[in-house]
């Protein structure tokens, strides 16, 4: 099964397991939701000066809710899963002029340019070479993204065991903070903040800016 087919097969169930009402009883879902809330806050407040948001690996477009009521801002989501893009377009059909979605592979094509480029959860599904390729394809003033911290202690240990049970043949990956900082710097970005939303969360949110 290739990656696009993998996500076509499971994206709807994955998002339901993380963001539905019933997901509140899953501790790992709580951390993912908390991270999404904080990412939404960053997009709305800390990065408010950026009028166009490009969301790579957007899934069902959940982050677009952060700007859905701000008519001065535009959002473009990109994903290679037809199922995800179809669901996202349906979710924001009434705002299709300002919030739109494209079916593309983020690792292919000429590159990505926008004032603010966001990628949440995408790095969990890339190996190190792909991760560095992605950074090299970005041309944005600011970046906001997440990664799973390899050196996250007990939270990381429990998370990795959980992934062994849930992921099957296509398993999520993690990186050390130093790997992320180095990859960003090599692509011309400075990591300004690494945010740990919860002690129970092995994931990190990162705010980065283009080096002058």
FILO-523751 format. One record per residue (C-alpha): residue in three letters; x, y, z; residue number from 1. Coordinates in Angstrom, 1 decimal, padded with zeros to 4 digits. Example, Ala and Ser with C-alpha at 12.3 -4.5 7.8 and 13.67 -1.06 7.14 Angstrom:
2
{ALA,{012.3,-004.5,007.8},1};
{SER,{013.7,-001.1,007.1},2};
***
This chain:
212
{UNK,{000.0,000.0,000.0},1};
{UNK,{001.4,003.4,-001.0},2};
{UNK,{001.2,006.4,001.3},3};
{UNK,{-001.7,008.1,-000.4},4};
{UNK,{-003.7,004.9,-000.4},5};
{UNK,{-002.8,004.4,003.3},6};
{UNK,{-004.4,007.8,004.2},7};
{UNK,{-007.3,007.4,001.8},8};
{UNK,{-008.1,004.3,003.8},9};
{UNK,{-007.8,005.7,007.3},10};
{UNK,{-008.0,009.5,007.4},11};
{UNK,{-011.7,009.8,008.3},12};
{UNK,{-011.4,007.2,011.1},13};
{UNK,{-008.1,008.8,012.3},14};
{UNK,{-009.6,012.3,012.6},15};
{UNK,{-012.8,010.9,014.2},16};
{UNK,{-010.6,009.1,016.8},17};
{UNK,{-008.7,012.3,017.6},18};
{UNK,{-011.4,015.0,017.3},19};
{UNK,{-014.8,013.5,017.9},20};
{UNK,{-016.7,013.8,021.2},21};
{UNK,{-015.8,010.1,022.1},22};
{UNK,{-012.1,010.8,021.6},23};
{UNK,{-012.1,012.7,024.9},24};
{UNK,{-011.8,009.4,026.6},25};
{UNK,{-008.5,008.6,024.8},26};
{UNK,{-005.5,010.2,026.6},27};
{UNK,{-003.4,010.3,023.3},28};
{UNK,{-006.3,012.1,021.6},29};
{UNK,{-006.4,014.7,024.3},30};
{UNK,{-002.7,015.6,023.6},31};
{UNK,{-003.4,015.9,019.9},32};
{UNK,{-006.4,018.1,020.4},33};
{UNK,{-004.5,020.3,022.8},34};
{UNK,{-001.7,020.7,020.2},35};
{UNK,{-004.2,021.6,017.5},36};
{UNK,{-005.8,024.2,019.8},37};
{UNK,{-002.4,025.8,020.5},38};
{UNK,{-001.6,025.7,016.8},39};
{UNK,{-004.8,027.4,016.1},40};
{UNK,{-004.1,030.1,018.7},41};
{UNK,{-000.6,030.7,017.2},42};
{UNK,{-002.2,031.1,013.7},43};
{UNK,{-004.9,033.5,015.0},44};
{UNK,{-002.7,035.6,017.3},45};
{UNK,{001.0,035.2,017.1},46};
{UNK,{001.0,035.0,013.3},47};
{UNK,{-002.0,037.3,012.7},48};
{UNK,{000.1,039.6,010.5},49};
{UNK,{000.3,036.9,007.8},50};
{UNK,{-002.8,037.1,005.6},51};
{UNK,{-002.2,033.8,003.7},52};
{UNK,{-001.7,030.5,005.5},53};
{UNK,{-000.5,027.5,003.5},54};
{UNK,{-001.2,024.2,005.4},55};
{UNK,{000.9,021.2,004.1},56};
{UNK,{-000.5,017.8,004.9},57};
{UNK,{-003.8,019.5,005.8},58};
{UNK,{-005.9,016.3,006.2},59};
{UNK,{-009.5,017.2,006.6},60};
{UNK,{-008.7,020.9,006.9},61};
{UNK,{-009.3,021.2,010.6},62};
{UNK,{-006.8,024.0,011.1},63};
{UNK,{-008.7,026.2,008.7},64};
{UNK,{-011.3,026.8,011.5},65};
{UNK,{-008.7,029.1,013.1},66};
{UNK,{-009.2,031.6,010.3},67};
{UNK,{-012.7,030.7,009.1},68};
{UNK,{-014.2,033.9,010.7},69};
{UNK,{-011.4,036.3,009.7},70};
{UNK,{-012.4,037.5,006.2},71};
{UNK,{-009.1,039.3,005.7},72};
{UNK,{-007.1,036.1,005.7},73};
{UNK,{-006.8,033.3,003.2},74};
{UNK,{-006.1,029.6,003.7},75};
{UNK,{-004.8,027.0,001.3},76};
{UNK,{-004.6,023.3,002.4},77};
{UNK,{-002.6,020.7,000.5},78};
{UNK,{-002.8,017.0,000.9},79};
{UNK,{-002.2,013.9,-001.3},80};
{UNK,{-005.2,012.0,000.0},81};
{UNK,{-008.3,012.4,-002.2},82};
{UNK,{-010.5,011.4,000.8},83};
{UNK,{-009.0,014.1,003.0},84};
{UNK,{-009.3,016.8,000.3},85};
{UNK,{-012.8,015.8,-000.5},86};
{UNK,{-013.8,016.0,003.2},87};
{UNK,{-012.1,019.4,003.6},88};
{UNK,{-013.8,020.9,000.6},89};
{UNK,{-017.1,019.7,001.8},90};
{UNK,{-016.5,021.1,005.3},91};
{UNK,{-015.7,024.6,004.0},92};
{UNK,{-017.8,024.6,000.9},93};
{UNK,{-019.5,027.9,001.8},94};
{UNK,{-016.0,029.6,002.0},95};
{UNK,{-014.5,028.0,-001.1},96};
{UNK,{-013.2,031.4,-002.4},97};
{UNK,{-011.1,032.1,000.7},98};
{UNK,{-010.5,028.7,002.0},99};
{UNK,{-009.5,026.2,-000.6},100};
{UNK,{-007.8,022.8,-000.9},101};
{UNK,{-005.5,021.2,-003.4},102};
{UNK,{-004.7,017.6,-004.1},103};
{UNK,{-000.9,017.4,-004.4},104};
{UNK,{002.1,015.6,-002.9},105};
{UNK,{004.0,018.1,-000.8},106};
{UNK,{007.3,016.5,-001.7},107};
{UNK,{006.8,017.0,-005.4},108};
{UNK,{006.6,020.0,-007.7},109};
{UNK,{008.4,023.3,-007.7},110};
{UNK,{008.2,024.1,-004.0},111};
{UNK,{005.9,026.0,-001.6},112};
{UNK,{005.7,029.7,-001.0},113};
{UNK,{003.5,031.6,001.4},114};
{UNK,{003.9,034.2,004.2},115};
{UNK,{003.0,031.5,006.8},116};
{UNK,{003.6,027.8,006.1},117};
{UNK,{002.1,025.3,008.5},118};
{UNK,{002.5,021.5,008.7},119};
{UNK,{001.0,019.7,011.7},120};
{UNK,{001.7,016.0,012.0},121};
{UNK,{003.3,015.8,008.6},122};
{UNK,{006.8,015.1,009.9},123};
{UNK,{005.6,012.1,011.8},124};
{UNK,{005.1,010.4,008.5},125};
{UNK,{008.4,011.3,006.8},126};
{UNK,{011.9,009.8,007.2},127};
{UNK,{014.8,012.1,007.8},128};
{UNK,{015.7,012.4,004.1},129};
{UNK,{012.1,013.4,003.3},130};
{UNK,{012.0,015.7,006.2},131};
{UNK,{015.1,017.6,005.0},132};
{UNK,{013.7,017.6,001.4},133};
{UNK,{010.5,019.2,002.7},134};
{UNK,{012.4,022.0,004.6},135};
{UNK,{014.4,022.7,001.4},136};
{UNK,{011.2,023.2,-000.6},137};
{UNK,{009.8,025.9,001.7},138};
{UNK,{009.8,029.6,001.0},139};
{UNK,{007.9,031.4,003.8},140};
{UNK,{008.5,034.2,006.2},141};
{UNK,{007.3,032.1,009.1},142};
{UNK,{006.8,028.4,009.8},143};
{UNK,{004.6,026.7,012.3},144};
{UNK,{004.9,023.0,012.6},145};
{UNK,{004.9,020.0,014.9},146};
{UNK,{007.1,017.0,015.4},147};
{UNK,{007.3,014.1,017.8},148};
{UNK,{010.3,014.5,020.1},149};
{UNK,{012.5,011.4,020.2},150};
{UNK,{013.9,012.3,023.6},151};
{UNK,{010.6,012.8,025.4},152};
{UNK,{011.0,010.4,028.3},153};
{UNK,{008.1,008.4,029.7},154};
{UNK,{005.6,010.2,027.4},155};
{UNK,{007.6,009.1,024.4},156};
{UNK,{007.9,005.6,025.6},157};
{UNK,{004.2,005.1,026.1},158};
{UNK,{003.5,006.8,022.8},159};
{UNK,{005.8,004.6,020.8},160};
{UNK,{004.3,001.5,022.3},161};
{UNK,{000.9,002.8,021.4},162};
{UNK,{002.0,003.4,017.8},163};
{UNK,{003.2,-000.2,017.5},164};
{UNK,{-000.3,-001.3,018.2},165};
{UNK,{-002.1,001.2,016.1},166};
{UNK,{000.0,002.0,013.0},167};
{UNK,{000.5,-001.4,011.3},168};
{UNK,{002.7,-001.5,008.3},169};
{UNK,{003.2,002.3,008.0},170};
{UNK,{004.6,003.5,011.3},171};
{UNK,{005.0,007.1,012.5},172};
{UNK,{008.4,008.5,013.2},173};
{UNK,{010.1,010.9,015.7},174};
{UNK,{013.0,013.2,015.6},175};
{UNK,{015.2,014.9,018.2},176};
{UNK,{015.0,018.6,018.6},177};
{UNK,{018.6,019.0,017.4},178};
{UNK,{017.7,017.2,014.1},179};
{UNK,{014.8,019.6,013.6},180};
{UNK,{016.8,022.7,014.4},181};
{UNK,{019.6,021.6,012.1},182};
{UNK,{017.2,020.8,009.2},183};
{UNK,{015.5,024.1,009.6},184};
{UNK,{018.8,026.0,009.8},185};
{UNK,{020.1,024.2,006.7},186};
{UNK,{017.0,025.4,004.8},187};
{UNK,{017.5,029.0,006.0},188};
{UNK,{015.2,029.1,009.0},189};
{UNK,{015.8,030.0,012.7},190};
{UNK,{013.8,028.1,015.3},191};
{UNK,{012.4,030.7,017.6},192};
{UNK,{010.3,028.6,019.9},193};
{UNK,{009.7,024.9,020.7},194};
{UNK,{006.5,024.5,022.7},195};
{UNK,{005.5,021.5,024.8},196};
{UNK,{001.8,021.8,025.3},197};
{UNK,{001.5,019.1,027.9},198};
{UNK,{003.8,016.9,030.0},199};
{UNK,{002.0,013.9,028.7},200};
{UNK,{002.6,014.9,025.1},201};
{UNK,{005.7,013.7,023.2},202};
{UNK,{004.8,016.2,020.4},203};
{UNK,{006.2,019.7,020.1},204};
{UNK,{005.0,022.8,018.3},205};
{UNK,{007.7,024.9,016.6},206};
{UNK,{007.6,028.5,015.5},207};
{UNK,{010.4,029.4,013.1},208};
{UNK,{011.3,032.4,010.9},209};
{UNK,{013.3,033.0,007.8},210};
{UNK,{016.9,034.0,008.3},211};
{UNK,{017.9,037.3,006.8},212};
***
